[in-house]
Amino acid sequence: MNTAFGFIGTGNMGGALAKAAAKAMDGGSIYLANKTAAKAEALAAQLGCRAVSVEQVAQTCGYLFLGVKPQMMAGLLTRIAPILAARTDDFVLVSMAAGLTMANIETMAGGRFPVIRIMPNTPAQIGEGVILYDANARVMEDDLKEFLAALAPAGMLDRLPE
């Protein structure tokens, strides 16, 4: 699978997880998008990553971190659904939206996609976080291992069934 990590939303949690990933992988494999482009550009400059559009993340990345508020998720996924439907390669949607199940994410995205749901906390910003996660049956074991390795610098990752 494509190992590029894309972060849509570079606020507190999206930015913290991008920083963790940048410690574990090459910055050239990390794509950042934000509704305020300057915010993604500033973080990309700091981490040696790429600032791109939401559409570029949806087209390019193997792991798409959906770092938007729950009430904004439907709008985001409706916007990128045609891109996701047209992809012929493997990718995983990673949601950190509270209150939205993996089934909700699939429904909003318009397809049966691999989804990992995470519940990170603020200490992830300094590598002392606890990130609860679960994955649907469409996430391949190797993809899950790669995901966990990339986020290991954020702190402890613990699987908790949804």
Buried (B, 14 or more C-beta within 10 A) or exposed (E): BBBBBBBBBBBEBBBBBBBBBBEBBEBEBBBBBBBEEEBBBBBBEEBEBBBBBBBBBBBBBBBBBBBBEEEEBBEBBEEBBEBBEEBEEBBBBBBBBEEBBBEBBBBBBBEEBBBBBBBBBEBBBEBEBBBBBBBBEBBBEEBBEBBBEBBBBBBEBEEEEE
